[in-house]
Amino acid sequence: MRYSPLGTSGLEVSRACLGTMTWGTQNTQQDADEQIAYALDQGINFIDTAEMYSIPPTPESYGKTETIIGNWLARNPSRRSEFVLASKIAPGLRWVREGRPLSRSAVIEAVDHSLQRLQTDYIDLYQLHWPNRISPHFGKHFPNRYAVTAFNAEAETAGMLDILEGLDVCVKAGKIRHCGLSDDTPWGIATYLKLSEQHNLPRMVSIQNEFNLLHSKDWPYLVEHCVMEQVAFLPWSPLAGGMLSGKYLGGARPEGSRWTLTQRNGLFRETEASNAAIEAYVAIARKHDITPSQLAIAWCDQVDGVTSTIIGATTMDQLQEDIAAFDIEFNDELKAEVSEVVKRFTVPF
């Protein structure tokens, strides 16, 4: 396993980050225990979760994943220092703090509750799951999908400063060590960095956004911004919600798969263009004797500016397959063949 700096945090994280959002709905405590043990054994030292997990998010599933990780930590306290633990706070869910937006008080409250569930004294990386304002994620990236002019920069900036002040309270208390973003934009990154410098508040060290062969909108503008400002770029959903494995082609819905569950945002990734692109990627993977999932993950890993790719699996076979992708040599021939498909299907969903 290779490692990269997590922005300006001083931490080194594995190129593979173990995602956990299925733990509690599709995966049991035993499944999670096995995944953690295997991941650590393979050199993964980065585990990502969130208060709103497991998914799909519901009042009943809220907090389940953190609880599962906490149960493991309670049984393995000596191993806490072996990995960087990341979690997130979510705004706007009606069953979480009555749907209130992110704020100083919300951050302080949420951190305390996450620590209780995780059964640990500190969170290494605490992230804002998405901003209070609407951002171009979860299918909202096409022109006029939402009105950017509906938001006031001065009001948004004041709210972001309030959030940073809450994060500062938690950092000074030793409850969190570093702060990061998720599902945000270059303006969001720049504004937080400016506020941190102006007010001597915690600096955002990372951002995790959806990034994959079907959804590469962050290249090059947001990724360049991250590189120049030393903000780690962490792709989530390298398989586009499982699509890039090829398992949903032809309308297939394997038993127990994520798409057999109700999706909060619907199946917005499933389009005619997406399926055509996936068929092409599956053919390339077969030609090079790797799996479609490995092709998609290895592609993410080799994109210039990527720090660590967040993977997730519901079975041990899937996890082993995914982690093995980080050893694949993405040679010039493979790059050329994949690039040709990327150009043909630049924004398939």
C-alpha positions as CSV (number, residue, x, y, z in Angstrom):
1,M,0.0,0.0,0.0
2,R,1.2,3.5,-0.9
3,Y,0.6,6.6,1.2
4,S,0.1,10.3,0.6
5,P,0.0,13.5,2.7
6,L,-3.5,14.5,3.9
7,G,-3.2,18.1,2.9
8,T,-1.5,20.2,5.5
9,S,-2.5,18.0,8.4
10,G,0.9,16.3,8.7
11,L,-0.8,12.9,8.5
12,E,0.0,10.3,5.9
13,V,-2.9,8.3,4.7
14,S,-3.2,5.1,2.5
15,R,-4.1,5.5,-1.1
16,A,-7.2,3.4,-0.3
17,C,-9.6,4.6,2.3
18,L,-12.1,2.2,3.8
19,G,-15.6,3.5,3.4
20,T,-18.3,2.2,5.8
21,M,-21.7,3.5,4.8
22,T,-23.3,0.1,4.3
23,W,-22.4,-1.1,7.8
24,G,-25.7,-1.3,9.7
25,T,-28.0,-1.9,6.8
26,Q,-26.4,-4.2,4.3
27,N,-23.6,-5.3,6.6
28,T,-23.6,-6.6,10.1
29,Q,-21.2,-6.0,13.0
30,Q,-19.4,-9.2,12.1
31,D,-19.0,-8.2,8.5
32,A,-17.6,-4.8,9.6
33,D,-15.2,-6.5,12.1
34,E,-13.8,-8.7,9.3
35,Q,-13.5,-5.7,6.9
36,I,-11.6,-3.6,9.4
37,A,-9.2,-6.4,10.3
38,Y,-8.5,-7.2,6.6
39,A,-8.1,-3.6,5.6
40,L,-5.6,-2.9,8.4
41,D,-3.7,-6.0,7.5
42,Q,-3.4,-4.7,3.9
43,G,-1.9,-1.5,5.1
44,I,-5.0,0.7,5.0
45,N,-4.8,3.3,7.7
46,F,-7.8,5.5,6.7
47,I,-11.4,4.8,7.6
48,D,-14.3,7.1,6.7
49,T,-17.7,7.2,8.2
50,A,-20.5,9.8,9.0
51,E,-23.2,10.4,11.5
52,M,-26.0,9.9,9.0
53,Y,-24.8,6.4,8.0
54,S,-25.8,3.7,7.3
55,I,-27.4,4.3,3.9
56,P,-29.9,4.7,2.6
57,P,-30.3,7.4,5.3
58,T,-33.4,7.0,7.5
59,P,-34.2,7.9,11.1
60,E,-33.7,4.2,11.9
61,S,-30.3,3.9,10.2
62,Y,-28.9,7.1,11.7
63,G,-25.8,6.6,13.7
64,K,-25.6,2.8,13.1
65,T,-22.3,2.8,11.3
66,E,-20.5,4.9,13.9
67,T,-21.9,2.6,16.6
68,I,-20.5,-0.5,14.8
69,I,-17.1,1.1,14.6
70,G,-17.4,2.1,18.2
71,N,-18.1,-1.5,19.2
72,W,-15.0,-2.6,17.4
73,L,-12.9,0.1,19.0
74,A,-14.2,-0.9,22.5
75,R,-13.0,-4.4,21.9
76,N,-9.7,-3.2,20.3
77,P,-8.7,0.0,22.1
78,S,-5.0,-0.5,21.5
79,R,-5.5,-0.3,17.8
80,R,-7.1,3.1,17.7
81,S,-3.7,4.7,16.8
82,E,-3.3,2.5,13.8
83,F,-5.6,4.5,11.6
84,V,-6.9,7.9,10.7
85,L,-10.7,8.0,11.6
86,A,-12.8,10.4,9.6
87,S,-16.5,11.3,10.2
88,K,-18.9,13.9,9.0
89,I,-21.8,16.1,10.2
90,A,-24.9,16.4,7.9
91,P,-27.3,19.4,7.7
92,G,-30.9,19.4,6.6
93,L,-32.0,15.9,7.6
94,R,-35.3,16.3,9.4
95,W,-34.5,13.5,11.9
96,V,-31.1,15.1,12.8
97,R,-31.2,18.2,14.9
98,E,-34.7,18.8,13.5
99,G,-33.1,19.5,10.1
100,R,-31.3,22.6,11.2
101,P,-28.4,23.9,9.1
102,L,-24.7,23.6,10.1
103,S,-23.7,26.0,12.8
104,R,-21.3,26.5,15.7
105,S,-23.8,24.8,18.1
106,A,-24.7,22.0,15.7
107,V,-21.0,21.1,15.2
108,I,-20.3,21.0,19.0
109,E,-23.4,18.9,19.6
110,A,-22.7,16.5,16.7
111,V,-19.1,15.9,17.6
112,D,-20.0,14.9,21.1
113,H,-22.6,12.5,19.9
114,S,-20.3,11.0,17.3
115,L,-17.6,10.5,19.9
116,Q,-20.1,8.7,22.1
117,R,-21.1,6.3,19.3
118,L,-17.5,5.8,18.2
119,Q,-16.3,5.1,21.7
120,T,-13.2,7.2,21.2
121,D,-11.8,10.4,22.6
122,Y,-11.0,12.0,19.3
123,I,-11.8,12.1,15.6
124,D,-8.8,12.6,13.3
125,L,-10.7,14.2,10.5
126,Y,-14.1,15.9,10.9
127,Q,-15.9,16.8,7.7
128,L,-18.9,18.9,6.7
129,H,-21.0,16.3,4.7
130,W,-22.3,19.0,2.4
131,P,-22.7,22.8,2.7
132,N,-25.8,24.6,3.9
133,R,-26.3,26.1,0.5
134,I,-27.2,23.9,-2.5
135,S,-24.1,22.7,-4.3
136,P,-23.6,20.9,-7.7
137,H,-23.6,17.3,-6.4
138,F,-26.0,14.4,-6.4
139,G,-27.1,15.1,-10.0
140,K,-27.3,18.9,-9.7
141,H,-24.3,19.7,-11.9
142,F,-26.1,20.6,-15.1
143,P,-26.7,24.3,-16.0
144,N,-29.7,25.8,-14.2
145,R,-30.3,22.7,-12.1
146,Y,-30.4,25.1,-9.3
147,A,-30.0,28.9,-9.0
148,V,-26.6,30.0,-7.8
149,T,-27.9,33.5,-7.7
150,A,-30.4,32.6,-5.0
151,F,-27.6,32.6,-2.5
152,N,-26.0,35.6,-0.8
153,A,-22.3,35.4,-0.5
154,E,-22.1,37.6,2.6
155,A,-24.7,35.6,4.4
156,E,-23.1,32.2,3.4
157,T,-19.7,33.5,4.5
158,A,-21.1,34.5,7.9
159,G,-22.5,31.1,8.3
160,M,-19.3,29.4,7.4
161,L,-17.4,31.5,9.9
162,D,-19.9,30.4,12.6
163,I,-19.2,26.8,11.6
164,L,-15.4,27.3,11.8
165,E,-15.8,28.7,15.3
166,G,-17.6,25.6,16.3
167,L,-14.9,23.4,14.8
168,D,-12.3,25.5,16.6
169,V,-14.0,24.8,20.0
170,C,-13.7,21.1,19.3
171,V,-10.1,21.2,18.1
172,K,-9.0,23.1,21.2
173,A,-10.9,20.6,23.4
174,G,-8.9,17.8,21.7
175,K,-12.1,16.2,20.3
176,I,-11.2,16.6,16.7
177,R,-7.7,17.0,15.2
178,H,-8.3,18.2,11.7
179,C,-11.2,19.5,9.6
180,G,-12.4,18.8,6.0
181,L,-15.1,19.4,3.5
182,S,-17.4,17.1,1.4
183,D,-19.6,17.8,-1.6
184,D,-18.4,21.4,-1.9
185,T,-16.9,23.6,-4.6
186,P,-13.8,25.8,-5.3
187,W,-15.7,28.8,-3.9
188,G,-16.4,26.8,-0.7
189,I,-12.8,25.7,-0.3
190,A,-11.4,29.2,-1.0
191,T,-13.9,30.9,1.4
192,Y,-13.1,28.5,4.3
193,L,-9.3,28.9,3.7
194,K,-9.7,32.7,3.7
195,L,-11.7,32.7,6.9
196,S,-9.3,30.4,8.6
197,E,-6.4,32.7,7.8
198,Q,-8.2,35.9,8.7
199,H,-9.5,34.6,12.0
200,N,-6.8,32.1,13.0
201,L,-9.3,29.2,12.9
202,P,-8.8,25.5,11.8
203,R,-7.8,25.0,8.2
204,M,-9.6,22.6,5.9
205,V,-7.2,19.9,5.0
206,S,-9.3,17.9,2.6
207,I,-12.4,17.6,0.5
208,Q,-14.2,14.4,-0.6
209,N,-16.5,14.7,-3.7
210,E,-17.9,12.1,-6.0
211,F,-15.3,11.4,-8.7
212,N,-15.3,8.5,-11.1
213,L,-15.2,7.4,-14.8
214,L,-18.8,8.6,-15.2
215,H,-18.5,11.8,-13.1
216,S,-15.2,13.6,-13.5
217,K,-16.5,17.2,-13.3
218,D,-14.0,18.2,-10.6
219,W,-11.1,17.7,-13.1
220,P,-9.3,20.0,-13.6
221,Y,-10.6,23.1,-11.9
222,L,-11.4,21.9,-8.4
223,V,-8.5,19.4,-8.4
224,E,-6.1,22.1,-9.4
225,H,-7.4,24.3,-6.6
226,C,-6.8,21.5,-4.1
227,V,-3.2,20.9,-5.3
228,M,-2.3,24.5,-5.2
229,E,-3.8,25.0,-1.8
230,Q,-2.5,21.7,-0.3
231,V,-6.1,20.4,0.2
232,A,-6.3,16.6,-0.1
233,F,-8.7,15.4,-2.8
234,L,-10.6,12.3,-1.8
235,P,-12.8,10.7,-4.4
236,W,-15.9,9.0,-3.1
237,S,-18.0,6.5,-5.1
238,P,-15.3,5.4,-7.5
239,L,-17.7,2.8,-8.8
240,A,-20.6,5.4,-9.3
241,G,-22.8,3.8,-6.8
242,G,-21.8,0.3,-8.0
243,M,-22.6,0.9,-11.6
244,L,-19.1,0.7,-12.9
245,S,-18.8,-2.9,-11.7
246,G,-21.2,-3.7,-14.5
247,K,-23.6,-5.6,-12.2
248,Y,-26.6,-3.3,-13.1
249,L,-26.2,-3.6,-16.9
250,G,-29.4,-4.6,-18.7
251,G,-31.5,-3.7,-15.8
252,A,-30.1,-6.4,-13.5
253,R,-30.7,-6.0,-9.8
254,P,-28.6,-8.6,-7.9
255,E,-30.1,-9.7,-4.6
256,G,-28.9,-7.6,-1.7
257,S,-27.3,-4.9,-3.9
258,R,-27.7,-1.2,-3.1
259,W,-30.0,-0.6,-6.0
260,T,-32.6,-3.0,-4.5
261,L,-33.0,-0.5,-1.7
262,T,-34.9,2.8,-1.9
263,Q,-32.5,5.6,-2.9
264,R,-32.9,9.1,-1.4
265,N,-32.0,10.8,-4.7
266,G,-33.4,8.1,-7.0
267,L,-31.3,6.3,-9.6
268,F,-30.2,9.5,-11.3
269,R,-26.9,7.9,-12.4
270,E,-28.7,5.3,-14.6
271,T,-28.9,6.8,-18.1
272,E,-28.6,5.4,-21.6
273,A,-25.2,7.1,-21.9
274,S,-24.0,5.7,-18.6
275,N,-24.8,2.2,-19.6
276,A,-23.1,2.6,-23.0
277,A,-20.0,3.9,-21.3
278,I,-20.0,1.1,-18.7
279,E,-20.2,-1.5,-21.5
280,A,-17.1,0.0,-23.1
281,Y,-15.2,0.0,-19.8
282,V,-16.2,-3.6,-19.1
283,A,-14.8,-4.6,-22.5
284,I,-11.5,-2.8,-21.7
285,A,-11.3,-4.4,-18.3
286,R,-11.8,-7.9,-19.8
287,K,-9.1,-7.2,-22.5
288,H,-6.6,-6.4,-19.8
289,D,-7.6,-9.3,-17.5
290,I,-8.8,-7.1,-14.6
291,T,-12.4,-6.7,-13.3
292,P,-14.5,-3.6,-14.2
293,S,-14.4,-2.5,-10.6
294,Q,-10.6,-2.7,-10.5
295,L,-10.4,-0.7,-13.7
296,A,-12.6,2.1,-12.2
297,I,-10.7,2.2,-8.9
298,A,-7.2,2.1,-10.5
299,W,-8.2,4.9,-12.8
300,C,-9.2,7.1,-9.9
301,D,-6.0,6.3,-8.1
302,Q,-3.8,7.3,-11.0
303,V,-5.5,10.7,-11.6
304,D,-3.0,13.4,-10.9
305,G,-4.0,15.3,-7.7
306,V,-5.9,12.4,-6.1
307,T,-4.8,11.7,-2.5
308,S,-6.9,8.7,-1.4
309,T,-9.8,6.9,-3.0
310,I,-12.7,5.9,-0.7
311,I,-13.8,2.3,-1.4
312,G,-16.7,0.4,0.0
313,A,-17.8,-3.2,-0.2
314,T,-20.6,-5.4,1.1
315,T,-18.7,-8.7,0.9
316,M,-15.1,-9.7,1.7
317,D,-14.6,-10.8,-1.9
318,Q,-15.5,-7.3,-3.1
319,L,-13.2,-5.7,-0.6
320,Q,-10.3,-8.0,-1.6
321,E,-11.0,-7.2,-5.3
322,D,-11.1,-3.5,-4.6
323,I,-7.9,-3.3,-2.5
324,A,-6.1,-5.3,-5.1
325,A,-6.9,-2.6,-7.7
326,F,-4.3,-0.3,-6.0
327,D,-1.5,-2.6,-7.2
328,I,-2.5,-2.4,-10.9
329,E,-0.1,-0.7,-13.3
330,F,-2.2,1.7,-15.3
331,N,0.0,1.6,-18.4
332,D,0.0,3.8,-21.4
333,E,-2.2,1.4,-23.5
334,L,-4.8,1.2,-20.7
335,K,-4.7,5.0,-20.2
336,A,-5.3,5.6,-24.0
337,E,-8.2,3.2,-24.2
338,V,-9.9,4.5,-21.1
339,S,-9.3,8.2,-22.2
340,E,-11.1,7.5,-25.5
341,V,-14.2,6.4,-23.7
342,V,-14.0,9.3,-21.2
343,K,-14.0,11.7,-24.1
344,R,-17.0,10.0,-25.8
345,F,-19.0,10.0,-22.6
346,T,-17.8,13.0,-20.6
347,V,-20.9,13.7,-18.6
348,P,-23.2,10.6,-19.0
349,F,-25.3,11.5,-16.0
